[in-house]
């Protein structure tokens, strides 16, 4: 979105614009990593630094930033909120736990890594990464102990399934931000993201898990604090039931609020009903993407229907209404309980919504100040693929800040002008390239690194050899998948 591009005055000095971009990003990085300022505030201050150095007036800085903030909130915030509500019902009804129980109890020890990767990817569709960790890892530890499997052989596939979904597949915040910034088609990003996710999960999950578990042997951690989630024992990292997200925020457990956890479901939803509920919005959005690719006629009756039903907001709203029945009323929850769970999911995502919104403001200032066009011209002159450029920019910011969300926001804003001359499938692939780069080599400045370290009882070195390398494998395989898809679409 560049609605202010013709009205915002800024310097025409290319060197000054480059300096503005570098100083703006440096301000965000230093504030987050050194001064420990919240990413929301850091992005606001970084935007101001960028605008001042680029010669944008104070009034235009404010206007540009608030325009980007509002546009991002409107396009992304609704989807994140609806997804969080579905996730809350999935967790509190015991549906997620039922999927784990059904799959784990019916596979052999040798196939457990593959089962855990599949389960993590499935329940990771509507759940944020950190919530998925809180839900799955205690069960992973119990499964590893019960089956006498190395912890990492079972745990790495589960982490890979969650992480891949977090980086590639809407309605997770990262992909949604990239889609909004690049004006990409969500259905295409979802379709291509699922295609790229399959080899990424397989290679970084069961295959790498088997490899690293033979080289990094860790003891089975002591049992975690039990908490009732469905019929199985799980655990927490604190009173809220969750660890911090990748931006250092405590997201809590979906639906945590007051008395939500005091009353469990009368019965657990069936495996088929739970899986069907999760997949309904995904199927609707995929139908829209497939119809657009095969028919591409706005006047076609089928396309008109799928355009409405497959609209991301409509699809997730349909999924939420369905979940209220299948994961709410059907398991014995009354209307007040359902309202409490869905409403309780919203405070937990307030922090991430603010970060995403501020990132939209930062992106808009990058565009309106002329920096985006400058980078686009440089990329054309250097004959560098926009897909590789988007990945490299995201990698650099991920390594500096430790935040996948901040990396996605900033990288997508920087490469946004490149998307204007690309066709729709390539723009969707650019969004995925940025998402892949945002996962590269999680290390000590990423709160997710410490969350995994503590859950598995590993040393820093062991966490780097396992978790950090796994994230890097996902990032590189994801980029390769994107480049291969770009050849055929």
C-alpha positions in Angstrom: 0.0 0.0 0.0 1.6 3.3 -1.1 -1.2 5.8 -0.9 1.0 8.5 0.4 3.9 8.0 -2.0 3.0 11.1 -4.1 2.4 13.4 -1.2 5.3 12.7 1.2 8.3 14.8 0.4 11.8 13.4 1.2 15.4 13.7 0.2 16.4 12.7 -3.3 19.9 11.9 -2.2 20.4 8.1 -2.6 23.2 8.0 0.0 21.0 9.7 2.6 18.1 7.3 1.9 20.4 4.3 2.3 21.7 5.8 5.6 18.1 6.4 6.7 17.2 2.8 6.1 20.3 1.5 7.9 19.9 3.8 10.9 16.2 3.0 11.2 16.8 -0.8 11.2 19.8 -0.3 13.5 17.7 1.6 15.9 15.1 -1.2 16.0 17.8 -3.8 16.5 19.6 -2.0 19.3 16.5 -1.1 21.1 15.3 -4.7 21.1 18.5 -6.5 21.7 20.6 -4.1 23.8 18.2 -1.9 25.7 15.5 -4.5 25.9 12.8 -2.1 24.7 9.5 -3.8 23.7 9.4 -4.4 19.9 6.2 -2.3 19.6 8.0 0.8 21.0 11.2 0.0 19.2 9.4 -0.1 15.8 7.8 3.3 16.5 11.1 4.9 17.4 12.9 3.2 14.5 10.3 4.6 12.2 10.9 8.1 13.5 14.6 7.8 13.1 14.2 6.5 9.5 11.8 9.4 8.6 14.0 12.1 10.1 17.2 11.0 8.4 15.3 10.6 5.1 14.2 14.2 5.3 10.5 13.5 5.8 8.6 16.1 7.8 7.3 15.3 11.3 3.7 15.6 10.1 4.3 13.3 7.2 6.1 10.8 9.4 3.1 10.6 11.7 0.6 10.4 8.8 2.6 7.7 7.0 3.2 5.6 10.1 -0.5 5.7 11.3 -1.7 4.9 7.8 0.5 1.8 7.6 -0.5 0.8 11.2 -4.2 1.1 10.4 -4.0 -0.8 7.1 -2.1 -3.6 8.7 -4.4 -3.9 11.7 -7.4 -4.0 9.4 -6.0 -6.7 7.1 -4.0 -8.8 9.6 -5.5 -8.2 13.0 -8.9 -9.7 12.3 -7.4 -12.9 11.0 -5.1 -13.3 13.9 -7.9 -12.7 16.3 -10.2 -15.3 14.6 -7.4 -17.8 14.5 -6.7 -17.3 18.2 -10.3 -17.9 19.1 -10.4 -21.2 17.1 -7.1 -22.2 18.9 -8.6 -21.5 22.3 -11.6 -23.8 21.6 -9.3 -26.4 20.2 -7.2 -26.4 23.3 -9.9 -26.1 26.0 -12.2 -28.7 24.5 -9.4 -31.3 24.5 -9.5 -31.6 20.8 -5.8 -31.0 20.2 -5.0 -33.5 23.0 -7.3 -36.0 21.4 -5.5 -35.8 18.0 -2.2 -36.4 19.8 -3.6 -39.4 21.7 -5.2 -41.0 18.6 -2.1 -40.8 16.5 0.6 -41.5 19.1 -1.3 -44.5 20.6 -1.7 -46.1 17.1 1.8 -46.0 15.7 4.9 -48.1 16.3 7.9 -46.7 18.0 9.8 -46.5 14.7 7.2 -44.3 13.2 6.7 -42.0 16.2 8.9 -39.2 14.7 6.8 -39.1 11.6 3.6 -39.2 13.6 4.8 -36.3 15.9 5.7 -34.2 12.9 2.3 -34.8 11.3 0.4 -34.1 14.5 2.4 -30.9 15.2 1.8 -29.7 11.6 -1.9 -30.4 11.9 -2.6 -28.8 15.3 -0.1 -26.0 14.4 -2.5 -24.6 11.7 -4.7 -22.6 14.1 -2.2 -22.4 17.1 0.7 -20.0 17.6 4.1 -21.6 17.8 4.6 -21.0 21.5 1.1 -22.3 22.3 1.9 -25.4 20.3 5.1 -25.9 22.2 3.3 -25.6 25.5 0.7 -28.1 24.4 2.9 -30.6 22.6 6.3 -30.7 24.2 5.2 -32.1 27.6 3.4 -34.9 25.6 6.5 -35.4 23.5 8.5 -36.0 26.7 6.0 -38.5 28.0 5.9 -40.3 24.7 9.7 -40.4 24.5 9.9 -41.8 28.0 7.1 -44.4 27.5 8.5 -45.6 24.2 12.2 -45.4 25.4 13.0 -43.2 22.4 15.7 -40.5 22.4 14.1 -37.2 23.3 15.4 -35.4 20.3 14.3 -38.1 17.9 10.7 -37.5 18.9 11.0 -33.8 19.9 12.7 -32.3 16.8 10.0 -33.5 14.4 7.3 -31.9 16.6 9.2 -28.7 16.8 9.8 -28.8 13.0 6.1 -29.3 12.3 5.2 -26.3 14.5 7.9 -24.0 13.2 7.3 -24.7 9.5 3.6 -23.8 9.9 4.6 -20.7 11.9 6.8 -19.4 9.1 4.9 -20.5 5.9 1.2 -20.9 6.4 -1.5 -18.4 7.2 -3.2 -17.5 9.6 0.1 -17.3 11.5 1.2 -13.6 12.0 4.4 -13.8 10.0 2.9 -15.0 6.7 -0.1 -12.7 7.2 2.2 -9.7 7.6 4.2 -10.6 4.5 0.9 -11.0 2.5 -0.3 -7.6 3.7 3.0 -5.8 2.9 3.4 -7.4 -0.5 -0.3 -7.3 -1.4 0.0 -11.1 -2.1 -2.9 -13.4 -2.7 -3.5 -15.3 0.6 -4.9 -18.4 -1.1 -1.8 -18.7 -3.3 0.5 -18.2 -0.3 -1.5 -20.9 1.6 -1.3 -23.3 -1.4 2.4 -22.8 -2.1 3.1 -22.7 1.6 1.6 -26.1 2.2 3.6 -27.5 -0.8 6.9 -26.1 0.6 6.0 -27.1 4.1 5.9 -30.9 3.3 9.6 -31.3 2.3 10.6 -28.8 5.0 8.9 -30.8 7.7 10.2 -34.1 6.5 13.9 -33.0 6.1 14.1 -30.8 9.2 11.8 -33.2 11.3 12.1 -37.0 11.2 15.3 -37.1 9.0 17.3 -34.5 10.9 15.8 -35.6 14.2 17.1 -39.1 13.7 20.5 -37.7 12.7 21.0 -35.3 15.6 19.5 -37.6 18.3 22.3 -40.1 17.5 24.9 -37.3 18.1 23.4 -35.2 20.8 22.2 -37.5 23.7 20.2 -35.8 26.4 18.6 -37.3 29.4 14.8 -37.5 29.7 13.9 -34.2 31.5 12.1 -34.5 34.8 8.2 -34.4 34.5 6.8 -31.0 34.1 4.1 -29.4 36.2 0.9 -31.2 35.2 -2.1 -29.3 34.0 -5.4 -30.6 32.7 -5.8 -30.4 29.0 -8.3 -32.9 27.8 -7.6 -36.4 29.2 -3.8 -36.4 29.2 -1.1 -34.9 31.4 0.7 -31.9 30.0 2.7 -29.1 31.5 3.4 -25.5 31.8 6.3 -23.1 32.2 4.5 -20.8 34.5 1.2 -19.8 35.9 -0.1 -18.7 32.6 0.7 -22.0 30.9 3.0 -20.7 28.2 6.4 -19.5 27.5 7.3 -16.2 25.8 6.8 -15.8 22.1 9.7 -15.0 19.7 9.4 -11.3 20.6 9.8 -11.9 24.3 6.1 -11.7 25.1 4.2 -14.0 27.4 1.3 -15.0 25.2 -0.2 -17.3 27.8 -2.5 -20.2 26.9 -5.3 -19.5 24.5 -8.4 -18.8 26.5 -6.6 -18.0 29.7 -8.7 -15.6 31.7 -10.2 -15.8 35.1 -12.2 -18.9 35.5 -11.9 -20.4 32.0 -9.7 -23.2 33.3 -12.0 -24.1 36.2 -14.5 -26.2 34.2 -13.4 -28.9 31.7 -15.5 -30.4 28.9 -18.1 -33.1 29.7 -16.8 -35.2 26.8 -13.9 -35.0 24.3 -14.6 -34.2 20.6 -14.0 -37.1 18.2 -10.8 -37.2 16.2 -12.7 -36.8 12.9 -14.7 -33.8 14.1 -11.7 -32.0 15.5 -9.6 -32.5 12.3 -12.6 -31.5 10.1 -13.1 -28.3 12.1 -9.4 -27.3 11.8 -9.4 -28.0 8.1 -12.6 -26.2 7.1 -11.2 -22.7 6.8 -8.0 -24.1 5.1 -10.1 -26.0 2.5 -12.2 -23.0 1.8 -9.2 -20.8 1.2 -7.5 -23.5 -0.9 -10.6 -23.9 -3.0 -10.6 -20.2 -3.8 -6.9 -20.3 -4.8 -7.4 -23.4 -7.0 -10.4 -21.9 -8.8 -8.6 -18.7 -9.5 -5.6 -20.6 -11.0 -7.8 -22.8 -13.1 -10.7 -20.6 -14.1 -9.6 -17.0 -13.6 -12.9 -15.5 -14.8 -14.5 -13.0 -12.4 -17.9 -13.5 -14.0 -17.8 -17.3 -13.4 -20.5 -18.4 -10.9 -18.2 -20.9 -9.1 -15.4 -18.3 -8.8 -17.9 -15.8 -7.4 -18.9 -18.3 -4.7 -15.4 -19.3 -3.8 -14.2 -15.7 -3.8 -16.7 -15.1 -0.9 -16.4 -18.3 1.0 -12.6 -18.5 0.5 -12.0 -14.9 1.6 -9.7 -15.3 4.6 -11.9 -13.4 7.0 -15.0 -15.2 5.9 -13.3 -18.6 5.9 -12.0 -18.2 9.4 -15.3 -16.8 10.7 -17.0 -19.9 9.3 -14.4 -22.0 11.0 -14.9 -20.2 14.3 -18.7 -20.6 14.2 -18.3 -24.2 13.4 -15.8 -24.6 16.2 -18.3 -23.1 18.7 -20.6 -26.0 18.0 -18.2 -28.9 17.4 -15.6 -27.9 20.1 -18.0 -26.0 22.3 -21.7 -27.0 22.5 -21.0 -30.6 21.5 -18.5 -31.2 24.3 -20.9 -29.7 26.9 -19.8 -26.1 27.1 -22.6 -23.6 27.7 -22.8 -20.2 25.9 -21.1 -18.4 28.7 -18.2 -20.8 28.7 -17.8 -20.6 25.0 -17.8 -16.8 25.2 -15.3 -17.0 28.1 -12.9 -19.1 26.1 -13.1 -17.2 22.8 -12.9 -13.8 24.6 -10.1 -15.1 26.8 -8.0 -15.8 23.7 -7.8 -12.2 22.7 -5.8 -10.6 25.6 -3.1 -13.2 24.9 -2.5 -11.9 21.3 -2.7 -8.2 22.2 1.1 -7.9 22.2 1.7 -9.6 18.9 -1.1 -7.5 17.3 0.6 -4.3 18.4 4.0 -5.4 17.1 2.4 -6.4 13.7 0.6 -3.1 13.5 3.7 -1.0 14.3 5.6 -3.1 11.8 3.0 -2.0 9.2 3.7 1.6 10.1 7.5 1.0 9.7 6.9 -0.6 6.3 4.8 2.2 5.1 7.5 4.7 6.0 10.1 2.7 4.1 7.9 2.9 1.1 6.8 6.5 1.4 10.3 7.8 2.1 11.5 6.5 -1.2 13.8 3.8 0.2 11.7 1.0 -1.2 11.9 2.3 -4.7 15.7 2.8 -4.3 16.1 -0.8 -3.2 13.9 -2.0 -6.1 16.1 -0.1 -8.6 19.3 -1.5 -7.0 17.9 -5.0 -7.2 17.1 -4.6 -10.9 20.5 -3.2 -11.6 22.2 -6.0 -9.7 20.1 -8.6 -11.6 19.4 -10.3 -8.2 16.3 -12.4 -7.9 13.7 -10.7 -5.6 13.1 -14.1 -4.0 16.7 -14.4 -2.9 16.9 -10.8 -1.9 13.8 -11.1 0.3 15.3 -14.2 1.9 18.7 -12.6 2.5 17.1 -9.4 4.1 14.9 -11.5 6.4 17.9 -13.6 7.4 20.0 -10.6 8.3 17.3 -9.1 10.5 16.4 -12.4 12.1 20.1 -12.9 13.1 20.2 -9.4 14.5 16.9 -9.2 16.4 16.1 -12.8 17.1 12.5 -12.1 16.2 10.9 -13.9 13.3 8.0 -11.5 13.3 10.2 -8.4 13.2 12.3 -10.0 10.5 9.2 -10.7 8.4 7.8 -7.2 8.9 10.9 -5.3 8.1 12.1 -7.5 5.2 8.6 -7.5 3.6 8.5 -3.7 3.8 12.0 -3.4 2.3 11.3 -5.6 -0.7 7.6 -4.5 -1.2 8.4 -2.3 -4.2 9.8 -5.4 -6.0 6.4 -7.0 -5.9 4.8 -4.3 -8.0 6.3 -5.7 -11.2 5.7 -9.4 -10.5 2.8 -11.6 -11.3 0.5 -12.9 -8.5 2.2 -16.4 -8.1 5.6 -14.8 -7.9 4.5 -12.3 -5.3 3.1 -15.2 -3.2 6.5 -17.0 -3.5 8.2 -13.7 -2.4 6.1 -13.7 0.8 7.2 -17.3 1.4 10.9 -16.5 0.7 10.7 -13.8 3.4 9.0 -16.2 5.8 11.7 -18.8 5.2 14.4 -16.2 5.9 12.8 -15.2 9.1 13.3 -18.7 10.6 17.1 -18.8 9.9 19.3 -19.9 12.8 17.5 -19.1 16.0 20.1 -18.4 18.7 20.5 -16.7 22.1 18.7 -13.5 21.2 15.5 -15.4 20.4 13.2 -16.2 23.3 12.0 -19.3 21.5 15.6 -20.6 21.8 15.4 -20.4 25.6 11.9 -21.9 25.6 13.1 -25.0 23.8 16.3 -25.2 25.9 14.4 -25.2 29.2 11.7 -27.6 28.1 14.2 -30.2 26.9 16.8 -29.5 29.7 19.6 -28.9 27.2 22.8 -26.8 27.5 23.2 -23.8 25.2 25.6 -25.9 23.0 23.1 -28.7 22.7 20.3 -26.3 21.8 22.4 -24.7 19.1 23.3 -28.1 17.6 19.7 -29.3 17.6 17.1 -26.5 17.6 19.2 -23.8 15.9 20.4 -26.1 13.1 16.8 -27.4 12.7 15.6 -23.9 12.1 18.4 -23.2 9.6 17.5 -26.4 7.7 13.8 -25.3 7.5 14.9 -21.9 6.2 17.2 -23.2 3.5 14.9 -26.0 2.4 12.1 -23.5 2.3 14.1 -21.2 0.0 15.0 -24.1 -2.3 11.3 -25.1 -2.4 10.3 -21.5 -3.3 12.9 -21.3 -6.1 11.8 -24.7 -7.5 8.2 -23.5 -7.5 9.2 -20.3 -9.3 10.4 -22.4 -12.2 7.0 -24.1 -12.7 4.4 -21.4 -11.8 
